[in-house]
Amino acid sequence: MKLKLVALPALLAVLAGCEQPGFSGMRPAANNRVGVPALSLVQEAVRSLAPTFSGKRIPLLENQLCALAQGQITAAQNAAQLAKLGVDASRLPRRSTDALALLVNGDRAGQLTACAAAQADAAFLLPNPAELMRTVSVAPADAKTDAKADAKAKPAEARREIDQQAVNQMLSVKLSQGRANAEVFAVIASRLSALPGLTEADYRARAQALFGELAPAYLARQQQLRPASGTHFQLDQLDANQLAFRTDTGFRYQLSSSDGLSLRNYGQLWYGKGILLGANYRLQVDNLLQVGQVDDVR
């Protein structure tokens, strides 16, 4: 009996220390961190910075914004270009989350960030195959060559074919965008991975801020990474759901609507599947499930 009396207080103390649902409430664990790949978070954070104009992606205005940000056109030239599009620059809002404001408010840092984000985002957008075709005229298959027949010759037939020059230009831009993304996203991921224990929202905000700081470097690097004029491209697939090509300089580029972007450099995964420049950067995200504290359970 004496043994039982001694053990009872100890048992009650143990039970008092157990936080069971319905009695003392639910509280988050002291270390509620989960390791996640940095790539997807950084990619989503940067893509959300891509400019929209009245809620839409408009490549013509994106190009104009980039030209303005990089000093390629003056404010007067910008206003004149907008006027040609039927837009009165003086009536555009100067303070707005819409990218139209960046065309007139002189916020160069914001312009550079939006321009770089537009380029980074474009790496994940599949091209429209129809825009890479051209119409050519071909003689009818039964055309005759003698002069008498020429007078009654059938009119030339129109045929659609791939515009190889346009395709090579597009592939060159896509490759430079993909490589720039790999390098700049790796810098961002490396810095974020050195800060364990932030929430997902905090990591996202920091990724966006870092990309804003690196925007000028991103744009400069993308131009440096444009393939040399003699680079040979081998187009493997181009349709509404996938773009795949190779170069004679060791790069293999694949973009699909289901799996996103995959870039390899001489066989080494350079971008995709959580990998950046061959490395797997991870973030220790705190409170990933946003577990709340329940003080009273009735």
C-alpha positions as CSV (number, residue, x, y, z in Angstrom):
1,M,0.0,0.0,0.0
2,K,2.8,2.4,0.9
3,L,4.4,1.8,-2.6
4,K,1.1,2.7,-4.3
5,L,0.8,5.9,-2.3
6,V,4.3,7.0,-3.4
7,A,3.7,6.2,-7.0
8,L,0.4,8.0,-7.3
9,P,1.8,11.5,-7.1
10,A,4.5,10.7,-9.7
11,L,1.8,9.3,-12.0
12,L,-0.3,12.4,-11.6
13,A,2.7,14.6,-12.4
14,V,3.4,12.8,-15.6
15,L,-0.3,13.1,-16.7
16,A,-0.3,16.8,-15.9
17,G,2.7,17.3,-18.2
18,C,0.9,15.6,-21.2
19,E,-0.9,18.1,-23.4
20,Q,-3.8,16.1,-24.6
21,P,-6.6,17.4,-26.9
22,G,-9.7,18.3,-25.0
23,F,-7.8,19.1,-21.8
24,S,-4.9,21.5,-22.0
25,G,-5.2,22.5,-25.7
26,M,-2.9,22.1,-28.7
27,R,0.4,24.0,-29.0
28,P,3.0,23.9,-31.8
29,A,6.1,21.9,-31.2
30,A,9.3,23.8,-30.3
31,N,10.9,22.7,-33.5
32,N,8.3,22.5,-36.2
33,R,10.7,22.9,-39.2
34,V,10.5,21.0,-42.5
35,G,13.2,20.9,-45.1
36,V,12.0,21.8,-48.6
37,P,13.8,22.5,-51.9
38,A,14.5,26.1,-52.4
39,L,14.0,26.1,-56.1
40,S,10.2,25.9,-56.2
41,L,9.8,28.7,-53.6
42,V,12.3,31.0,-55.3
43,Q,10.8,30.3,-58.8
44,E,7.3,31.1,-57.6
45,A,8.4,34.2,-55.8
46,V,10.2,35.6,-58.8
47,R,7.5,34.7,-61.3
48,S,4.9,36.6,-59.1
49,L,6.9,39.8,-59.8
50,A,6.4,39.6,-63.5
51,P,4.6,42.8,-64.6
52,T,1.0,42.8,-65.8
53,F,-0.8,45.7,-67.5
54,S,-4.5,46.0,-66.5
55,G,-4.1,42.4,-65.3
56,K,-2.7,41.1,-68.6
57,R,0.8,40.1,-69.9
58,I,1.5,42.4,-72.9
59,P,4.9,41.6,-74.5
60,L,4.9,45.0,-76.4
61,L,4.6,46.9,-73.1
62,E,7.1,44.6,-71.4
63,N,9.7,45.4,-74.0
64,Q,9.0,49.1,-73.7
65,L,9.3,48.9,-69.9
66,C,12.6,47.2,-70.3
67,A,13.9,49.8,-72.8
68,L,12.9,52.5,-70.4
69,A,14.5,50.8,-67.4
70,Q,17.8,50.3,-69.2
71,G,17.9,53.8,-70.6
72,Q,17.4,52.8,-74.2
73,I,14.5,55.3,-74.6
74,T,13.8,58.6,-73.0
75,A,10.6,59.6,-71.1
76,A,9.5,61.7,-74.1
77,Q,10.1,58.7,-76.5
78,N,8.2,56.5,-74.1
79,A,5.2,58.9,-74.0
80,A,5.3,59.1,-77.8
81,Q,5.2,55.3,-78.1
82,L,2.3,55.1,-75.7
83,A,0.4,57.7,-77.7
84,K,0.8,55.6,-80.8
85,L,-0.9,52.8,-78.8
86,G,-3.7,55.2,-77.9
87,V,-2.5,55.6,-74.3
88,D,-2.2,59.1,-72.7
89,A,0.8,58.9,-70.4
90,S,-0.3,61.9,-68.4
91,R,-3.5,60.1,-67.4
92,L,-1.8,56.9,-66.1
93,P,-1.6,56.5,-62.3
94,R,1.9,57.0,-60.8
95,R,1.2,54.9,-57.7
96,S,-0.4,51.5,-58.4
97,T,0.4,47.8,-58.2
98,D,-0.3,47.7,-62.0
99,A,2.8,47.9,-64.2
100,L,1.3,50.7,-66.1
101,A,2.4,53.0,-63.3
102,L,6.0,51.9,-63.9
103,L,5.8,53.3,-67.4
104,V,5.4,56.8,-66.1
105,N,6.5,57.1,-62.5
106,G,10.3,57.1,-63.0
107,D,10.8,54.3,-60.4
108,R,13.9,52.9,-62.0
109,A,14.5,50.2,-59.4
110,G,10.9,49.0,-59.8
111,Q,11.3,49.1,-63.6
112,L,14.5,47.0,-63.5
113,T,12.9,44.5,-61.2
114,A,9.8,44.2,-63.4
115,C,11.9,43.9,-66.5
116,A,14.1,41.2,-65.0
117,A,11.1,39.3,-63.7
118,A,9.5,39.4,-67.1
119,Q,12.6,37.9,-68.6
120,A,12.8,35.3,-65.8
121,D,9.2,34.4,-66.2
122,A,9.4,34.1,-70.0
123,A,11.8,31.1,-69.6
124,F,8.7,29.1,-68.4
125,L,6.3,30.2,-71.1
126,L,5.9,27.9,-74.1
127,P,6.1,29.7,-77.5
128,N,3.2,29.7,-79.9
129,P,4.3,27.4,-82.8
130,A,2.1,29.4,-85.2
131,E,4.3,32.5,-84.6
132,L,7.3,30.7,-85.8
133,M,5.9,29.8,-89.2
134,R,6.2,31.7,-92.4
135,T,4.3,31.6,-95.7
136,V,6.3,30.9,-98.8
137,S,5.3,30.7,-102.5
138,V,6.1,27.5,-104.4
139,A,5.6,26.7,-108.1
140,P,2.9,24.1,-108.8
141,A,4.2,20.6,-109.1
142,D,3.1,20.3,-112.7
143,A,4.5,23.6,-113.9
144,K,6.1,23.6,-117.3
145,T,9.3,25.3,-118.2
146,D,8.8,26.3,-121.9
147,A,8.0,29.9,-122.7
148,K,4.6,29.1,-124.2
149,A,3.5,27.3,-121.1
150,D,4.7,30.2,-118.9
151,A,2.0,32.4,-120.3
152,K,-0.6,30.0,-119.0
153,A,1.2,29.0,-115.9
154,K,-0.8,28.3,-112.8
155,P,-0.3,30.8,-110.0
156,A,2.2,30.0,-107.3
157,E,0.9,28.1,-104.3
158,A,1.3,29.3,-100.7
159,R,2.8,27.0,-98.2
160,R,3.5,27.3,-94.5
161,E,6.8,26.2,-93.2
162,I,9.0,26.8,-90.1
163,D,10.9,30.1,-90.1
164,Q,14.3,28.8,-89.1
165,Q,15.7,32.2,-88.4
166,A,12.8,33.0,-86.0
167,V,13.2,29.6,-84.3
168,N,16.9,30.1,-83.8
169,Q,16.3,33.5,-82.3
170,M,13.7,32.2,-79.9
171,L,15.9,29.3,-78.8
172,S,18.8,31.6,-78.2
173,V,16.7,33.8,-75.9
174,K,15.2,30.8,-74.1
175,L,18.6,29.3,-73.4
176,S,20.0,32.6,-72.1
177,Q,16.9,33.1,-69.9
178,G,17.2,29.6,-68.5
179,R,20.9,29.9,-67.7
180,A,20.4,33.3,-66.1
181,N,17.6,31.9,-64.0
182,A,19.8,29.0,-62.9
183,E,22.6,31.3,-61.8
184,V,20.6,34.1,-60.1
185,F,18.2,31.7,-58.4
186,A,21.2,29.7,-57.1
187,V,22.5,32.9,-55.5
188,I,19.2,33.6,-53.9
189,A,18.7,30.0,-52.7
190,S,22.2,30.0,-51.2
191,R,21.5,33.1,-49.2
192,L,18.1,31.9,-48.0
193,S,19.5,28.5,-47.0
194,A,21.8,30.3,-44.6
195,L,18.7,31.6,-42.7
196,P,17.0,28.5,-41.2
197,G,13.7,28.7,-39.4
198,L,11.8,31.4,-41.3
199,T,8.2,30.9,-42.4
200,E,7.3,30.2,-46.0
201,A,6.0,33.8,-46.3
202,D,9.2,35.2,-44.9
203,Y,11.3,33.2,-47.4
204,R,9.1,34.3,-50.3
205,A,9.4,38.0,-49.3
206,R,13.2,37.7,-48.9
207,A,13.5,36.0,-52.3
208,Q,11.6,38.8,-54.0
209,A,13.7,41.4,-52.2
210,L,16.9,39.7,-53.2
211,F,15.8,39.4,-56.8
212,G,15.1,43.1,-56.8
213,E,18.6,43.8,-55.7
214,L,20.0,41.4,-58.3
215,A,17.8,42.6,-61.2
216,P,20.5,44.7,-62.9
217,A,22.9,41.9,-62.7
218,Y,20.3,39.4,-64.0
219,L,19.7,41.5,-67.1
220,A,23.4,42.0,-67.7
221,R,24.1,38.3,-67.2
222,Q,21.3,37.2,-69.5
223,Q,22.8,39.3,-72.3
224,Q,26.3,37.8,-71.6
225,L,24.8,34.3,-71.8
226,R,23.4,34.6,-75.2
227,P,24.8,31.8,-77.4
228,A,27.5,32.8,-79.9
229,S,26.3,33.4,-83.4
230,G,27.8,30.1,-84.7
231,T,26.0,28.0,-82.1
232,H,24.1,25.1,-83.7
233,F,20.6,24.3,-82.4
234,Q,18.9,21.0,-82.8
235,L,15.1,21.3,-82.3
236,D,13.7,18.1,-81.0
237,Q,10.1,19.0,-80.3
238,L,7.9,22.1,-80.6
239,D,4.2,22.0,-80.0
240,A,1.6,23.5,-77.7
241,N,2.7,21.4,-74.7
242,Q,6.5,21.0,-75.0
243,L,9.7,22.6,-76.3
244,A,12.9,20.6,-76.4
245,F,16.2,21.4,-78.1
246,R,19.9,20.8,-77.9
247,T,23.0,22.8,-78.7
248,D,26.5,21.8,-79.9
249,T,27.8,23.5,-76.8
250,G,26.5,20.9,-74.4
251,F,23.1,22.3,-73.4
252,R,19.8,20.3,-73.4
253,Y,16.7,22.3,-72.8
254,Q,13.3,20.9,-72.1
255,L,10.1,22.8,-71.2
256,S,6.7,21.2,-70.8
257,S,3.4,22.3,-69.5
258,S,3.3,19.5,-67.0
259,D,6.9,19.3,-65.7
260,G,8.2,22.8,-66.1
261,L,11.8,23.6,-67.1
262,S,14.7,21.2,-67.2
263,L,18.2,22.4,-68.3
264,R,21.3,20.2,-68.5
265,N,24.9,21.3,-69.1
266,Y,26.9,18.4,-70.6
267,G,24.6,16.0,-68.9
268,Q,24.7,17.7,-65.5
269,L,21.3,18.9,-64.3
270,W,21.6,22.7,-64.2
271,Y,18.0,23.6,-63.5
272,G,15.0,21.5,-62.5
273,K,13.8,18.9,-60.0
274,G,15.0,21.0,-57.1
275,I,18.5,21.4,-58.6
276,L,20.3,24.7,-59.3
277,L,23.8,24.6,-60.9
278,G,24.1,20.9,-59.9
279,A,23.3,21.6,-56.2
280,N,20.2,20.9,-54.1
281,Y,19.6,23.9,-52.0
282,R,17.1,23.4,-49.1
283,L,15.2,25.7,-46.8
284,Q,14.3,24.8,-43.2
285,V,10.8,26.2,-43.2
286,D,9.3,26.9,-39.8
287,N,5.6,26.3,-39.1
288,L,4.9,25.0,-42.6
289,L,1.4,23.9,-41.7
290,Q,0.7,27.1,-39.7
291,V,-0.4,25.1,-36.7
292,G,-2.3,27.4,-34.5
293,Q,-2.5,27.5,-30.7
294,V,-5.8,26.4,-29.1
295,D,-6.1,27.7,-25.5
296,D,-9.6,26.6,-24.8
297,V,-11.3,23.5,-26.2
298,R,-14.9,23.2,-25.3
